[in-house]
Amino acid sequence: MKAIINIALKNGVLDPAGKATEHALNSLGFNNISGVRIGKQIVLEIDETDKQKAQEQLKIMCDELLSNTVIEDYEIVL
C-alpha cells in the first residue's frame, strides 16, 4: 500500500526557507504571493493490507522518527 506523509512547520514557527522563497517570487514579479511555507513529503510503500494497522504504524513512524512533533505537523494519506 502506498503512503504519502506530508510534513510542515506548525503555524507560528518561523520558516526562513519559506520567507526566502516568498521574497524571491515577489522579486520575479509574482506580487500576489504571500504566506509561503516549505515542507517535505515522504512517499513509501508499506506491506500492510489493513488500512487501520497501516495508519497506526505510520503514526508511530512519524512520532518517533519522521517528524519533529514539537515544531511540525504531519498528515498521512493512504
Phi and psi in degrees as a GROMACS rama.xvg file:
@    title "Ramachandran Plot"
@    xaxis  label "Phi"
@    yaxis  label "Psi"
@TYPE xy
-84.643  134.937  LYS-2
-125.005  139.089  ALA-3
-120.607  126.728  ILE-4
-116.579  117.222  ILE-5
-101.022  126.605  ASN-6
-122.839  131.756  ILE-7
-143.013  153.352  ALA-8
-63.5797  143.112  LEU-9
-65.7586  154.951  LYS-10
-58.8646  136.75  ASN-11
95.9332  -15.9406  GLY-12
-87.2886  129.483  VAL-13
-61.071  138.92  LEU-14
-126.32  84.5934  ASP-15
-60.9662  -36.8503  PRO-16
-65.9189  -40.803  ALA-17
-63.7136  -42.9253  GLY-18
-64.0847  -42.5209  LYS-19
-64.5484  -40.4022  ALA-20
-65.7876  -42.2287  THR-21
-60.784  -44.992  GLU-22
-61.6027  -43.4272  HIS-23
-63.9309  -42.1516  ALA-24
-62.0288  -43.1298  LEU-25
-62.4618  -38.4388  ASN-26
-63.8332  -29.6762  SER-27
-83.4824  2.33234  LEU-28
99.2262  2.01687  GLY-29
-87.3868  75.4656  PHE-30
-80.1728  -3.92256  ASN-31
-95.3904  14.9991  ASN-32
-103.407  134.981  ILE-33
-155.719  162.606  SER-34
67.854  33.59  GLY-35
-69.2747  130.303  VAL-36
-125.935  134.579  ARG-37
-103.545  131.963  ILE-38
-131.295  -164.018  GLY-39
-139.306  157.135  LYS-40
-129.925  131.901  GLN-41
-115.377  125.825  ILE-42
-115.542  129.039  VAL-43
-148.08  162.611  LEU-44
-104.167  130.099  GLU-45
-117.698  128.282  ILE-46
-83.3818  77.7988  ASP-47
-150.625  133.07  GLU-48
-94.9878  -22.8661  THR-49
-87.521  114.462  ASP-50
-59.4415  -39.1305  LYS-51
-63.431  -44.4793  GLN-52
-65.2608  -41.1986  LYS-53
-61.4047  -45.1436  ALA-54
-58.8703  -44.9172  GLN-55
-62.6532  -43.9489  GLU-56
-65.7589  -42.551  GLN-57
-65.0023  -36.998  LEU-58
-61.4507  -44.0837  LYS-59
-61.7265  -43.6649  ILE-60
-58.0447  -44.8261  MET-61
-65.5564  -45.2081  CYS-62
-66.2924  -33.5301  ASP-63
-96.1898  -24.1322  GLU-64
-141.914  -49.0915  LEU-65
-75.218  -25.9972  LEU-66
-133.402  156.652  SER-67
-98.4351  96.0092  ASN-68
-67.5841  -8.50955  THR-69
-71.5117  -39.0879  VAL-70
-119.987  -5.347  ILE-71
-124.626  146.867  GLU-72
-106.034  154.826  ASP-73
-137.745  157.814  TYR-74
-133.22  133.148  GLU-75
-107.817  127.916  ILE-76
-121.968  123.402  VAL-77
